């Protein structure tokens, strides 16, 4: 049996410089949104990456897809590296047979965020959808 039914959620409330993080394995939904320019990206994201790695090591693939939604308004270069590390963890899960979709949600007029999404899309072997929104 998958640990999706027993896994605890990871919830981190947003601050001015750090994003909201809601990872809910039972709902098969992982969300990061807001701004991400923490003073120390490794200190902030280290436990998040460790949580995903620990969870994915115990996870048994299920038929239902897992959705990873990223809706950042701004992120710095150290966050960019962490995002790639995070996507690589999900890539390993996908390679183990888990149906998975990354959705990169960005404001339609934000070409920098679109470009970042395109870069990540090219860098990882996971279904990766760019989702422009008009708000």
Residue frames as a rotation matrix with the C-alpha (Angstrom) as fourth column:
UNK 1
0.578 0.816 0.000 0.00
0.816 -0.578 0.000 0.00
0.000 0.000 -1.000 0.00
UNK 2
-0.051 -0.563 0.825 1.21
0.502 -0.728 -0.466 3.48
0.863 0.391 0.320 -0.82
UNK 3
-0.526 -0.164 -0.834 2.09
0.838 -0.269 -0.475 5.85
-0.147 -0.949 0.279 1.97
UNK 4
-0.717 0.318 0.620 -0.17
0.107 -0.829 0.548 8.43
0.689 0.459 0.561 0.32
UNK 5
0.329 0.942 -0.071 -2.83
0.191 0.007 0.982 7.60
0.925 -0.337 -0.177 2.87
UNK 6
0.639 -0.105 -0.762 -0.55
0.765 0.193 0.614 7.83
0.083 -0.976 0.203 5.88
UNK 7
-0.357 -0.897 0.261 1.87
0.859 -0.424 -0.285 10.58
0.366 0.122 0.922 4.93
UNK 8
0.115 0.295 -0.949 1.78
0.681 -0.718 -0.141 13.84
-0.723 -0.630 -0.283 6.79
UNK 9
0.791 0.168 0.589 1.32
0.549 -0.618 -0.562 17.04
0.270 0.768 -0.581 4.86
UNK 10
-0.405 -0.849 -0.339 4.12
0.885 -0.457 0.087 19.58
-0.228 -0.265 0.937 4.59
UNK 11
0.600 0.633 0.489 2.72
0.693 -0.717 0.076 23.07
0.399 0.294 -0.869 5.02
UNK 12
-0.475 -0.727 -0.496 4.85
0.832 -0.554 0.014 26.21
-0.285 -0.406 0.868 5.24
UNK 13
0.625 0.734 -0.267 3.12
0.641 -0.677 -0.361 29.56
-0.446 0.054 -0.893 5.49
UNK 14
0.275 -0.524 0.806 4.41
0.763 -0.390 -0.515 32.30
0.584 0.757 0.292 3.18
UNK 15
0.169 -0.269 -0.948 6.43
0.632 -0.709 0.313 35.28
-0.757 -0.652 0.050 4.35
UNK 16
0.680 0.038 -0.732 7.51
-0.354 -0.857 -0.374 38.36
-0.642 0.513 -0.570 2.46
UNK 17
-0.024 -0.834 -0.551 10.59
-0.982 -0.085 0.170 36.52
-0.189 0.545 -0.817 1.14
UNK 18
-0.915 -0.295 0.274 9.54
-0.266 0.954 0.139 32.86
-0.302 0.054 -0.952 1.21
UNK 19
-0.566 0.714 -0.413 6.78
-0.546 0.050 0.836 31.03
0.618 0.699 0.361 -0.67
UNK 20
0.216 0.717 0.663 3.74
-0.899 0.411 -0.152 29.15
-0.381 -0.563 0.733 0.53
UNK 21
-0.706 -0.393 -0.590 4.38
-0.576 0.803 0.154 25.42
0.413 0.448 -0.793 0.37
UNK 22
0.130 0.766 0.630 1.57
-0.851 0.412 -0.325 22.89
-0.508 -0.494 0.705 0.60
UNK 23
-0.619 -0.338 -0.708 2.58
-0.635 0.746 0.199 19.31
0.462 0.573 -0.677 -0.11
UNK 24
-0.011 0.731 0.682 -0.36
-0.856 0.346 -0.384 16.98
-0.517 -0.588 0.622 0.43
UNK 25
-0.890 -0.430 -0.153 0.47
-0.446 0.748 0.491 13.41
-0.096 0.505 -0.858 -0.67
UNK 26
-0.567 0.730 0.381 -3.01
0.384 0.644 -0.662 12.12
-0.729 -0.229 -0.646 0.13
UNK 27
0.497 0.746 -0.444 -4.57
-0.037 -0.493 -0.870 14.69
-0.867 0.449 -0.217 -2.25
UNK 28
0.182 -0.564 0.805 -1.71
0.908 0.411 0.083 14.00
-0.378 0.716 0.587 -4.73
UNK 29
0.754 0.134 0.643 -1.08
0.418 -0.853 -0.313 17.75
0.507 0.505 -0.699 -4.88
UNK 30
0.004 -0.829 -0.559 2.17
0.928 -0.206 0.311 19.63
-0.373 -0.520 0.768 -4.29
UNK 31
0.720 0.369 0.587 2.07
0.568 -0.800 -0.194 23.44
0.399 0.473 -0.786 -4.42
UNK 32
-0.308 -0.736 -0.602 4.66
0.842 -0.506 0.188 26.22
-0.443 -0.449 0.776 -4.20
UNK 33
0.268 0.461 0.846 3.52
0.811 -0.582 0.060 29.81
0.520 0.671 -0.529 -4.70
UNK 34
0.900 0.098 -0.424 4.41
0.318 -0.813 0.487 33.41
-0.297 -0.573 -0.763 -4.00
UNK 35
0.667 -0.743 0.050 7.84
-0.589 -0.567 -0.576 34.97
0.456 0.355 -0.816 -3.79
UNK 36
0.895 -0.430 -0.117 11.07
0.428 0.760 0.490 33.12
-0.122 -0.488 0.864 -3.11
UNK 37
0.311 -0.883 0.352 14.17
0.010 -0.367 -0.930 35.04
0.950 0.293 -0.106 -2.24
UNK 38
0.964 0.032 -0.264 15.11
0.257 0.150 0.955 33.77
0.070 -0.988 0.136 1.21
UNK 39
0.608 -0.786 0.108 18.33
-0.786 -0.579 0.217 35.08
-0.108 -0.217 -0.970 2.72
UNK 40
-0.582 -0.761 0.287 19.57
-0.714 0.647 0.267 31.49
-0.388 -0.049 -0.920 2.89
UNK 41
0.116 0.687 -0.717 17.91
-0.933 0.323 0.159 29.24
0.341 0.651 0.678 0.30
UNK 42
-0.415 -0.328 -0.849 19.55
-0.140 0.945 -0.296 26.07
0.899 -0.005 -0.438 1.59
UNK 43
-0.993 0.078 0.086 18.38
-0.082 0.057 -0.995 26.74
-0.082 -0.995 -0.051 5.13
UNK 44
-0.287 0.954 -0.084 14.81
-0.830 -0.291 -0.475 27.35
-0.478 -0.067 0.876 3.94
UNK 45
0.385 0.513 -0.767 14.58
-0.891 0.422 -0.165 24.67
0.239 0.747 0.620 1.24
UNK 46
-0.661 -0.725 -0.192 16.85
-0.640 0.679 -0.360 22.01
0.392 -0.115 -0.913 2.75
UNK 47
-0.720 0.428 0.546 14.08
-0.255 0.568 -0.783 20.54
-0.645 -0.703 -0.299 4.93
UNK 48
0.335 0.857 -0.393 11.62
-0.718 -0.038 -0.695 20.74
-0.611 0.514 0.602 2.00
UNK 49
0.085 -0.398 -0.913 13.95
-0.876 0.407 -0.259 18.80
0.475 0.822 -0.314 -0.31
UNK 50
-0.884 -0.441 0.153 14.63
-0.451 0.724 -0.522 16.28
0.119 -0.531 -0.839 2.48
UNK 51
-0.291 0.873 0.391 10.89
-0.465 0.228 -0.855 15.85
-0.836 -0.431 0.340 3.09
UNK 52
0.532 0.493 -0.689 10.23
-0.828 0.132 -0.545 15.19
-0.178 0.860 0.478 -0.62
UNK 53
-0.286 -0.719 -0.633 13.16
-0.760 0.573 -0.307 12.80
0.584 0.393 -0.710 -0.86
UNK 54
-0.880 -0.014 0.475 12.07
-0.379 0.624 -0.683 10.86
-0.287 -0.781 -0.555 2.24
UNK 55
0.069 0.993 0.100 8.49
-0.545 0.122 -0.829 10.71
-0.835 0.003 0.549 1.00
UNK 56
0.454 0.130 -0.881 9.43
-0.887 0.163 -0.433 9.67
0.087 0.978 0.189 -2.54
UNK 57
-0.642 -0.734 -0.222 11.72
-0.684 0.679 -0.267 6.89
0.347 -0.019 -0.938 -1.25
UNK 58
-0.792 0.410 0.453 8.75
-0.117 0.626 -0.771 5.36
-0.599 -0.664 -0.448 0.61
UNK 59
-0.013 0.879 -0.477 6.17
-0.767 -0.315 -0.559 6.08
-0.641 0.359 0.678 -2.09
UNK 60
-0.568 -0.006 0.823 4.80
0.400 0.872 0.282 3.19
-0.719 0.490 -0.493 -4.10
UNK 61
-0.953 0.184 -0.240 3.57
-0.303 -0.583 0.754 4.34
-0.001 0.792 0.611 -7.54
UNK 62
-0.312 0.931 0.188 -0.21
0.307 0.286 -0.908 4.56
-0.899 -0.225 -0.375 -7.91
UNK 63
-0.237 0.246 0.940 -2.31
0.969 0.123 0.212 4.96
-0.063 0.961 -0.268 -11.07
UNK 64
0.796 0.603 -0.049 -3.59
0.602 -0.797 -0.044 8.41
-0.065 0.006 -0.998 -10.11
UNK 65
0.120 -0.796 0.593 -1.32
0.612 -0.411 -0.676 11.24
0.782 0.444 0.438 -11.24
UNK 66
0.132 -0.218 -0.967 0.45
0.857 -0.466 0.222 13.53
-0.499 -0.858 0.125 -8.83
UNK 67
0.589 0.103 0.801 0.25
0.577 -0.748 -0.328 17.23
0.566 0.655 -0.500 -9.69
UNK 68
-0.178 -0.693 -0.699 3.07
0.889 -0.418 0.189 19.62
-0.423 -0.587 0.690 -8.80
UNK 69
0.653 0.451 0.609 1.97
0.660 -0.733 -0.165 23.25
0.372 0.510 -0.776 -9.19
UNK 70
-0.379 -0.773 -0.509 4.50
0.856 -0.502 0.123 26.05
-0.351 -0.389 0.852 -9.13
UNK 71
0.501 0.588 0.635 3.05
0.728 -0.683 0.059 29.55
0.468 0.433 -0.770 -9.13
UNK 72
-0.084 -0.646 -0.759 5.91
0.863 -0.428 0.269 31.86
-0.498 -0.632 0.593 -8.20
UNK 73
0.931 0.366 -0.011 5.72
0.328 -0.846 -0.421 35.58
-0.163 0.388 -0.907 -8.82
UNK 74
0.555 -0.828 0.077 9.44
-0.670 -0.500 -0.548 36.08
0.492 0.253 -0.833 -8.29
UNK 75
0.926 -0.377 0.005 12.43
0.273 0.682 0.679 33.93
-0.259 -0.628 0.734 -7.34
UNK 76
0.516 -0.823 -0.239 16.16
-0.776 -0.567 0.276 34.55
-0.362 0.043 -0.931 -7.02
UNK 77
0.167 -0.520 -0.838 19.00
-0.787 0.442 -0.431 32.57
0.594 0.731 -0.336 -8.56
UNK 78
-0.829 -0.466 0.308 19.61
-0.556 0.637 -0.534 30.42
0.052 -0.615 -0.787 -5.48
UNK 79
-0.055 0.886 0.460 15.93
-0.505 0.372 -0.779 29.42
-0.861 -0.275 0.427 -5.54
UNK 80
0.452 0.200 -0.870 16.30
-0.891 0.150 -0.428 28.57
0.045 0.968 0.245 -9.24
UNK 81
-0.527 -0.731 -0.433 18.86
-0.646 0.676 -0.355 25.88
0.553 0.093 -0.828 -8.35
UNK 82
-0.789 0.282 0.546 16.67
-0.369 0.492 -0.788 24.52
-0.491 -0.824 -0.285 -5.56
UNK 83
0.275 0.937 -0.214 13.68
-0.749 0.070 -0.658 24.29
-0.602 0.342 0.722 -7.92
UNK 84
0.146 -0.305 -0.941 15.75
-0.829 0.481 -0.284 22.21
0.539 0.822 -0.183 -10.32
UNK 85
-0.876 -0.475 0.080 16.76
-0.423 0.680 -0.599 19.94
0.230 -0.558 -0.797 -7.43
UNK 86
-0.400 0.822 0.405 13.10
-0.488 0.183 -0.854 19.61
-0.776 -0.539 0.328 -6.46
UNK 87
0.466 0.584 -0.665 12.03
-0.865 0.141 -0.482 18.82
-0.188 0.799 0.571 -10.02
UNK 88
-0.322 -0.669 -0.670 14.80
-0.715 0.636 -0.290 16.20
0.620 0.386 -0.683 -10.22
UNK 89
-0.856 0.091 0.509 13.37
-0.368 0.583 -0.724 14.49
-0.363 -0.807 -0.465 -7.12
UNK 90
0.175 0.983 0.050 9.99
-0.529 0.137 -0.838 14.33
-0.831 0.120 0.544 -8.83
UNK 91
0.215 -0.199 -0.956 11.71
-0.948 0.194 -0.253 13.10
0.236 0.961 -0.147 -12.00
UNK 92
-0.841 -0.541 -0.021 13.07
-0.505 0.798 -0.328 10.09
0.194 -0.265 -0.945 -10.07
UNK 93
-0.466 0.768 0.439 9.56
-0.257 0.357 -0.898 9.36
-0.846 -0.532 0.031 -8.83
UNK 94
0.436 0.612 -0.660 8.26
-0.786 -0.100 -0.611 9.60
-0.439 0.785 0.437 -12.42
UNK 95
-0.218 -0.633 -0.743 11.00
-0.870 0.471 -0.146 7.20
0.443 0.615 -0.653 -13.58
UNK 96
-0.917 -0.057 0.394 9.82
-0.290 0.774 -0.563 4.72
-0.273 -0.631 -0.727 -10.92
UNK 97
-0.777 0.622 0.098 6.47
0.531 0.563 0.633 4.63
0.339 0.544 -0.768 -12.72
UNK 98
-0.286 0.690 -0.665 4.47
0.663 -0.359 -0.657 7.31
-0.692 -0.628 -0.355 -10.92
UNK 99
0.084 0.410 0.908 2.21
0.880 -0.459 0.125 9.35
0.468 0.789 -0.399 -13.21
UNK 100
-0.064 -0.261 -0.963 3.20
0.744 -0.656 0.129 12.94
-0.665 -0.708 0.236 -12.56
UNK 101
0.322 0.180 0.929 2.56
0.799 -0.578 -0.165 16.40
0.508 0.796 -0.330 -13.99
UNK 102
-0.474 -0.440 -0.763 4.40
0.714 -0.699 -0.041 19.63
-0.515 -0.564 0.646 -13.23
UNK 103
0.452 0.649 0.612 2.32
0.843 -0.535 -0.056 22.74
0.291 0.541 -0.789 -13.92
UNK 104
-0.645 -0.692 -0.324 4.33
0.731 -0.682 0.001 25.99
-0.221 -0.236 0.946 -14.18
UNK 105
0.419 0.888 0.187 1.74
0.904 -0.428 0.006 28.75
0.085 0.166 -0.982 -13.69
UNK 106
-0.625 -0.675 -0.393 2.78
0.660 -0.725 0.196 32.29
-0.417 -0.137 0.898 -14.58
UNK 107
0.245 0.664 -0.706 1.22
0.072 -0.739 -0.670 35.61
-0.967 0.113 -0.229 -15.49
UNK 108
0.683 0.155 0.714 0.76
0.662 0.283 -0.694 35.80
-0.310 0.946 0.091 -19.25
UNK 109
0.919 -0.285 0.272 2.72
-0.082 -0.812 -0.577 39.04
0.385 0.508 -0.770 -19.57
UNK 110
0.588 -0.728 0.351 5.63
-0.604 -0.107 0.789 37.80
-0.537 -0.677 -0.503 -17.42
UNK 111
0.779 -0.289 -0.556 8.05
-0.417 0.422 -0.805 36.65
0.468 0.859 0.208 -20.13
UNK 112
-0.284 -0.920 0.271 10.86
-0.855 0.115 -0.506 36.05
0.435 -0.375 -0.819 -17.59
UNK 113
-0.200 0.293 0.935 8.71
-0.692 0.633 -0.347 33.51
-0.694 -0.716 0.076 -15.74
UNK 114
0.864 0.486 -0.133 7.68
-0.415 0.535 -0.736 31.93
-0.287 0.691 0.664 -19.03
UNK 115
0.369 -0.820 -0.438 11.34
-0.641 0.117 -0.758 31.62
0.673 0.561 -0.483 -20.04
UNK 116
-0.471 -0.513 0.718 12.21
-0.880 0.334 -0.338 30.08
-0.066 -0.791 -0.608 -16.68
UNK 117
0.309 0.693 0.651 9.43
-0.545 0.690 -0.476 27.55
-0.780 -0.208 0.591 -17.14
UNK 118
0.882 -0.030 -0.471 10.68
-0.433 0.342 -0.834 26.70
0.185 0.939 0.289 -20.62
UNK 119
-0.115 -0.993 -0.006 14.19
-0.828 0.099 -0.552 26.16
0.549 -0.058 -0.834 -19.21
UNK 120
-0.409 0.019 0.912 12.88
-0.738 0.581 -0.343 23.78
-0.537 -0.813 -0.224 -16.54
UNK 121
0.676 0.733 0.076 10.67
-0.507 0.537 -0.674 22.02
-0.535 0.417 0.735 -19.07
UNK 122
0.640 -0.509 -0.576 13.75
-0.526 0.256 -0.811 21.33
0.560 0.822 -0.104 -21.19
UNK 123
-0.285 -0.889 0.358 15.85
-0.855 0.067 -0.514 20.27
0.433 -0.453 -0.779 -18.19
UNK 124
-0.569 0.119 0.814 13.65
-0.567 0.660 -0.493 17.53
-0.596 -0.742 -0.308 -16.71
UNK 125
-0.821 0.280 -0.497 12.07
-0.254 0.601 0.758 14.41
0.511 0.748 -0.423 -18.17
UNK 126
-0.666 0.722 -0.187 8.64
0.517 0.266 -0.814 14.81
-0.538 -0.639 -0.550 -16.60
UNK 127
-0.035 0.716 0.697 5.38
0.896 -0.287 0.340 15.97
0.443 0.636 -0.631 -18.20
UNK 128
-0.550 -0.313 -0.774 5.77
0.631 -0.763 -0.140 19.73
-0.547 -0.565 0.618 -17.74
UNK 129
0.135 0.730 0.670 2.97
0.951 -0.286 0.120 22.12
0.280 0.621 -0.732 -18.68
UNK 130
-0.937 -0.324 -0.133 3.33
0.345 -0.918 -0.194 25.89
-0.059 -0.228 0.972 -18.94
UNK 131
-0.026 0.999 -0.033 0.10
0.994 0.029 0.107 27.53
0.107 -0.030 -0.994 -17.88
UNK 132
-0.901 -0.245 0.358 -0.24
0.238 -0.969 -0.065 31.26
0.363 0.027 0.931 -18.65
UNK 133
-0.048 0.900 -0.434 -2.90
0.990 -0.013 -0.137 33.03
-0.129 -0.436 -0.891 -16.61
UNK 134
-0.502 -0.006 0.865 -4.38
0.357 -0.912 0.201 36.47
0.787 0.410 0.460 -17.15
UNK 135
0.196 0.537 -0.820 -5.06
0.974 -0.009 0.227 38.16
0.114 -0.843 -0.525 -13.81
